[in-house]
Amino acid sequence: MSSSNASARRGLLLATLLPALGACDSLGLSQSFQIDRLRILAIAAEPAEPQPGDTVSFTSLVVSPVATVGLTTWFACDISDGYGCTLDTELLSSLTGDTSNLTPDELAALFAQLQEAGMIGVQPYFEPSWTVPDDYLDALTDDQKLEGTTAIVTVSAIPTVEGDSGTLDTAVEDVEVAYKRVPVSLATTPNRNPLVTGLTIDGVAITPGATVTLTRGQTYAIECELADDAIEDYTFVDDAGVAETRTEEPYFAWYLQEGSFDQSNTLWPYHAVEYTAPSDATMTEQSLWVVVRDRRGGMGWIEQKLILQ
């Protein structure tokens, strides 16, 4: 293996460990709907509200106009760790050496150590999943277990860029970090992720996965369609143990590469937006995204490919 490849390998491992070392605390998350840099727009857990003993899988919506994501790292911890996960930095610091000559078994052992430190996934090496400990709710009363508590998942998307030597190196300064709160409970009506079934543009249903051709400078009414059972009734138990039935009120966050929305966040049921295609678009082919949140931790999303003519 060449020295440049070994250097890139070391860089990948170091970038994997950055969340634990707190190196990304200063990186803010953009509040804009304009996708002009690497962004983590959404993170979904399945099931959305697990019980102790359940195994939870995770997916994320990571978008970027130019960067390629080299690694996405996932760490899990309980709410007592505060906002984001803290890890054993002494252990992690000992793993920042040259790993280019490790055998597959040695790499597997390395990842096993990281898993012991709280890592639940490193894409593309292994997909993120987390098994809720059987005793996760044991400190709560029976009434409190119905509302449960929260786990925290920290996700870092680490881009790669072409270095001076032509190799792909990690762009450490451009790491994007996001946090996901996962409710864990014994709720009688556990949350489910809302399913996005498609979009309509000017009242015309768009086949999921289809590419739509739009006219530059034209304004279009876009609405996000949900499955019939996406909006749920659920039981809420207050601190006094009193239960009441509530109905979800999801909201929608809209994102694009070029152009404009008349509003970037909308609330069910009046959740349509007006999208004005850019008259001076720099990209003929681009995308817009819609993320729906049910305000109980459930999330869903859709991407729409566009061609501007």
MARZAMI-528376 format. One record per residue (C-alpha): x, y, z. Coordinates in steps of 0.02 Angstrom, whole numbers, padded with zeros to 5 digits, always signed. Layout:
% MARZAMI-528376
XYZ
...
END
This chain:
% MARZAMI-528376
+00000+00000+00000
+00069+00172-00047
+00109+00303+00085
-00029+00415+00017
-00158+00277+00038
-00095+00240+00213
-00110+00423+00255
-00288+00427+00189
-00328+00271+00292
-00261+00354+00449
-00363+00508+00408
-00521+00404+00392
-00495+00324+00562
-00454+00489+00646
-00609+00569+00570
-00712+00423+00633
-00659+00466+00810
-00685+00654+00801
-00860+00657+00880
-00792+00573+01035
-00649+00695+01049
-00766+00844+01038
-00680+00913+00884
-00845+00955+00798
-00931+01051+00937
-00894+01214+00848
-00977+01160+00685
-01150+01238+00677
-01299+01159+00589
-01370+01266+00450
-01547+01330+00474
-01568+01376+00290
-01674+01278+00165
-01538+01305+00034
-01427+01153+00011
-01260+01235-00024
-01151+01119+00081
-01152+00948+00161
-01306+00929+00273
-01388+00793+00378
-01572+00834+00354
-01654+00690+00447
-01623+00533+00549
-01752+00396+00571
-01756+00253+00696
-01853+00094+00661
-01950+00060+00768
-01974+00243+00807
-02016+00210+00991
-01936+00047+01045
-01955-00051+01206
-01815-00129+01309
-01744-00278+01214
-01791-00211+01042
-01658-00192+00908
-01668-00024+00821
-01603+00011+00646
-01563+00185+00583
-01564+00279+00418
-01515+00457+00378
-01544+00584+00242
-01373+00657+00199
-01365+00779+00053
-01230+00883-00029
-01213+00980-00191
-01033+00926-00218
-00953+00825-00078
-00950+00635-00073
-00975+00561+00099
-00833+00443+00141
-00892+00388+00312
-01047+00408+00420
-01017+00364+00602
-01152+00325+00731
-01138+00329+00921
-01275+00293+01048
-01290+00341+01232
-01425+00372+01360
-01494+00543+01404
-01382+00558+01557
-01237+00597+01440
-01324+00761+01395
-01328+00833+01220
-01226+00712+01117
-01122+00562+01169
-00960+00569+01268
-00839+00426+01248
-00678+00355+01320
-00554+00473+01236
-00404+00378+01305
-00462+00220+01217
-00500+00311+01057
-00335+00406+01056
-00242+00240+01063
-00324+00189+00899
-00265+00336+00792
-00108+00252+00728
-00075+00175+00558
-00207+00042+00524
-00162+00011+00341
-00078-00156+00376
-00215-00230+00486
-00292-00395+00433
-00481-00410+00416
-00486-00497+00586
-00385-00357+00664
-00499-00226+00587
-00649-00321+00654
-00569-00320+00827
-00539-00133+00809
-00721-00101+00769
-00772-00214+00914
-00673-00100+01031
-00760+00052+00957
-00928-00032+00982
-00887-00057+01165
-00855+00131+01171
-01030+00168+01106
-01013+00156+00917
-01165+00074+00837
-01120+00094+00654
-00988+00149+00529
-01054+00163+00353
-01005+00090+00232
-00921-00041+00344
-01075-00090+00444
-01251-00022+00456
-01306+00063+00617
-01412-00032+00741
-01436-00028+00929
-01515-00152+01048
-01602-00068+01194
-01538-00143+01357
-01667-00249+01448
-01648-00141+01604
-01660+00027+01514
-01820+00079+01605
-01789-00007+01771
-01759+00158+01864
-01936+00219+01819
-02102+00185+01903
-02235+00087+01810
-02325+00249+01764
-02163+00331+01708
-02122+00183+01596
-02275+00223+01491
-02193+00389+01441
-02018+00317+01455
-01853+00404+01431
-01737+00452+01288
-01582+00383+01205
-01465+00497+01107
-01386+00452+00940
-01243+00559+00873
-01215+00550+00684
-01064+00621+00591
-01054+00630+00401
-00872+00643+00347
-00843+00700+00167
-00699+00653+00054
-00613+00772-00065
-00480+00750-00197
-00311+00793-00123
-00159+00866-00210
-00094+00692-00248
-00258+00642-00331
-00306+00527-00187
-00468+00546-00088
-00436+00619+00084
-00556+00660+00223
-00608+00842+00237
-00605+00848+00426
-00652+01031+00437
-00814+00998+00342
-00882+00859+00453
-01070+00877+00482
-01141+00822+00650
-01323+00790+00698
-01412+00719+00850
-01564+00606+00861
-01672+00581+01016
-01749+00408+01021
-01893+00383+01144
-01891+00216+01236
-02051+00170+01328
-02187+00045+01364
-02318+00158+01284
-02484+00077+01239
-02479+00177+01076
-02295+00180+01027
-02245+00302+00891
-02219+00249+00711
-02127+00343+00575
-02244+00436+00454
-02239+00365+00278
-02221+00490+00136
-02309+00418-00017
-02270+00552-00147
-02287+00732-00204
-02410+00828-00309
-02356+00975-00417
-02496+01092-00470
-02618+00956-00418
-02538+00820-00525
-02476+00667-00431
-02293+00627-00465
-02242+00445-00475
-02114+00413-00336
-01940+00407-00410
-01990+00497-00570
-01895+00649-00633
-02001+00804-00664
-01964+00937-00796
-02002+01116-00742
-01986+01285-00827
-01858+01408-00760
-01936+01558-00674
-02106+01472-00658
-02194+01453-00489
-02271+01286-00441
-02382+01229-00297
-02306+01074-00216
-02391+00965-00085
-02324+00815+00009
-02436+00661+00019
-02440+00547+00172
-02505+00371+00197
-02683+00360+00265
-02622+00301+00436
-02473+00419+00447
-02557+00538+00569
-02585+00441+00730
-02693+00457+00885
-02590+00417+01039
-02603+00409+01228
-02507+00540+01328
-02478+00510+01514
-02438+00665+01617
-02331+00674+01775
-02483+00637+01882
-02516+00475+01787
-02670+00544+01699
-02691+00480+01520
-02766+00579+01378
-02787+00548+01192
-02697+00664+01073
-02678+00675+00884
-02514+00709+00798
-02488+00874+00708
-02342+00843+00590
-02241+00981+00510
-02141+00983+00350
-01969+01054+00315
-01931+01095+00133
-01756+01100+00057
-01689+01138-00116
-01529+01171-00212
-01580+01324-00313
-01737+01428-00322
-01851+01480-00178
-02001+01427-00073
-02133+01548-00009
-02107+01463+00160
-01980+01334+00214
-02085+01251+00353
-02269+01205+00343
-02393+01127+00464
-02523+00993+00429
-02652+01005+00352
-02605+01169+00263
-02434+01110+00214
-02417+01152+00029
-02279+01270-00030
-02250+01375-00183
-02086+01336-00267
-02013+01457-00392
-01888+01376-00508
-01730+01481-00529
-01722+01578-00691
-01532+01581-00680
-01503+01403-00621
-01323+01343-00631
-01378+01160-00633
-01500+01087-00758
-01526+00932-00651
-01555+00955-00465
-01664+00900-00319
-01780+00959-00183
-01818+00866-00022
-01962+00863+00102
-01941+00800+00281
-02094+00767+00388
-02083+00760+00578
-02229+00701+00685
-02160+00791+00840
-02148+00628+00937
-01982+00575+00862
-02050+00497+00702
-01980+00555+00535
-02002+00522+00350
-01940+00605+00190
-01942+00608+00002
-01825+00671-00133
-01888+00741-00297
-01772+00748-00448
-01796+00899-00560
-01743+00950-00734
-01751+01137-00767
-01778+01191-00946
END
